[in-house]
Amino acid sequence: MDFSDGFVSKEHRELHRSASESADPLSASPLPVSARSPKSPKSSKSPKSPKSPKIQGKHGKGSPLKHDRHSHSAVDGRPKKGGSGGKGTWGGLLDTDDNYTADPNDPNFNSSEECENSDARKERVDFEEYKKKATIIVEEYFATDDITSTANELGELDRPTYSYYFVKKLVSKAMDRHDKEKEMAAVLLSALYADYIDPPQVYKGFCKLVESADDFIVDIPDTVDVLALFIARAVVDDILPPAFLKKQMNYLPKDSKGIEVLKRAEKGYLAAPLHAEIIERRWGGSKKMTVEDVKAKINDLLIEYVVSGDKKEACRCIKDLKVPFFHHEIVKRALVMAMERRQAEGQLLNLLKEAAEEGLINSSQVSKGFGRMIDYVDDLSLDIPNARGILRSLISKAASEGWLCASSLKSLSLQPEKRSLEDSVARVFKTKAQSIIQEYFLSGDISEVNSCVESENSTCSSELNAIFVKRLITLSMDRKNREKEMASVLLSSLCFPADDVVNGFVMLIESADDTALDNPVVVEDLAMFLARSVVDEVLAPQHLEEIGSQCLAAESIGSKVLKMARSLLKARLSGERILRCWGGGGRIGWAVEDVKDKIGKLLEEFESGGDVREACRCMKELGMPFFNHEVVKKALVTIMEKKNERLWILLEECFGSGLITTNQMAKGFGRVVDSLDDLALDVPDARKQFTHYVERAKNAGWLDSSFCFSKSGHSTENGTG
């Protein structure tokens, strides 16, 4: 009603208001009223506001009091169920448009809530962007097989909290490809673990994979088997804890494919005999070249390059080797060849320059190769009189051409420096010991370590031996179980006197407080190394008392280490458990006594007419090269007891084929020295026979000429008995 024409009483106004409130909006006006947002009360299409439709007065024709207030329109304009949203309605009280944005001037505006929403939106965008880039990186890796480049690209993404998605994407992509890509994915995960992808992210990635098994099986029919093998491989590679299997089973529905995957991994792969070897070779892995094979190939390609001069072919061969971490060997061997064949010097330097400029050999590998040459130059001087001068010339040329950073190298004088100070000797040896050990962790070549240690410690200094033991264990404690196992194997293969090993452990215990800042489980690690040394017979049990006498404080770390080591050794089946503590110890389920028993049976079978090749094959299958000194000891004792030299033939074959190393041979003879007094009770001429066999072994090159033993029955070189 329009009240502008005349006076209207208060009574009429109230009557009009109540009628307006109770009326159906459509009965009052046939005009459609579009829904409006709370922010815009007036529609842009209608010139009138919702209050503008005119309603007749009390006596008028369209009075809502006189007629039925229900609409005669076929369209029901009442709100839908839920109270809002019908045609011709305003919508719900809290309904907003999709493009609605909060108004900072609104009294109800909440800045913190708006920031949270903004952060969530940004996070979603970041994650979507990460997913796209991660997919590209995975595809490029499968195309190039370049671990270093892939690691760098992943690091550049700088989103460590999303790394689980990379794990999931890598494995899921590999699952639908050939064995080559599956092996590449497993190798990449192991390479990126800890350094580029945090362990919790790897764990989460595999959780996501197991949860998605039901989705994967739609496109990949053998999902259960392939994903189970990936999980088993991750456990073998020590990037996924074995407890993952049991924990995830508790979180998954019993009828899910994820449960089948976990059961297949546990019972089908990880519970099988020789499972680690089988799993690693399932996709064609673990058939890698040995260090000696790589060195031979490097030598061949350099010789072929000098003859042909084909630089592109040489670079292709370097790339095909696929050992970027070992390119320093190429640099070293090329430099040695350049010094030996002066006419080929320019040609070889051009190859190194080309490889460095193209990024085929990175700058750190170039520097490392030159650094190794500086360390090796004194030995080289025996064959090349002016080796130092020639090497200085090569360094100068490489630096002037810009592919070598000479400032990163040690100084090289024309005359060998005389080492006068004890401290300087120890300091230099520590540096070299560290590089020897790090290279050993990459190559696993025990014989190379032996030769390097002998050359660096030519005086057989007890102090330097102890320093090497300390450095070896310290570096391995900061790495994975693989390196810890390698350290224990190397320690048992080195023929260090027991006193030197004891001193090494004492030095470790003395510095344990500092080590504990970086390694919270230093007590457990040291105790396990100490117990393992006793099981491997590197130390005798009484040596623990000797170490304890130098760690007097009751609450010191040393006393805690010794207490834990003793408890480990006293435990039931301790030998087997300690041997397997880091994944080593030969075959699964074999205790030390089992291995000794098998060695005894092997020797008995050969002595009774067995074949030499078969005996050697059985020794290889034991999978415990660091325990071959037991073969030497048992063979010698049997020869002296039965006066039958047939077993000597076996020792000759084993030494000639490299199955038993010089160190293991010396250690075996040394252990016989320690048991001579007991042996003399049954074999009166045991000492005389043993002296004879020692001389034969020296003549055959099995033992060093310095090997001898005293009347009391103690070896002067091998005190590790």
Protein Blocks (a to p, Z undefined) as FASTA:
>chain_A
ZZklbccdfklmmmmmmmmmmpcfklmpmcdcddddfklmbafkbmbdfklpccddfklm
klcklmcfbdfbfbdcbdcehiiaiehiabjfklccfklccdfklmklcfklmmmmmmmm
mmmmmmmmmmmmmmmmmmmmmmnopaklmmmmmmmnopaklmmmmmmmmmmmmmmmcfkl
mmmmmmmmmmmgojlmcfklmmmmmmmmmmmmmmmmmmmmklmmmmmmmmmmmmmnopac
fklmmmmmmmpcfkbmklmmmmmmmmmmmmpghklmmmmmmnopaiaccfklmmmmmmmm
mmmmmmnopaklmmmmmmmnopmklmmmmmmmmmmmmmmmmmlmmmmmmmmmmmmmnoma
cfklmmmmmmmmmmmmmmmmmmmmklmmmmmmmmmmmmmnopacfklpccddfbdcddfb
fklmmmmmmmmmmmmmmmmmmnopaklmmmmmmmmmmnopaklmmmmmmmmmmmmmmmcf
klmmmmmmmmmmpccdfklmmmmmmmmmmmmmmmmmmmmklmmmmmmmmmmmmmnomacf
klmmmmmmmmmbfkbmklmmmmmmmmmmmpghklmmmmmmnopapjghiafklmmmmmmm
mmmmmmnopafklmmmmmmmnopaklmmmmmmmmmmmmmmnopaklmmmmmmmmmnomac
fklmmmmmmmmmmmmmmmmmmmmmlmmmmmmmmmmmmmnomacfkbccdfkopafklmmZ
Z
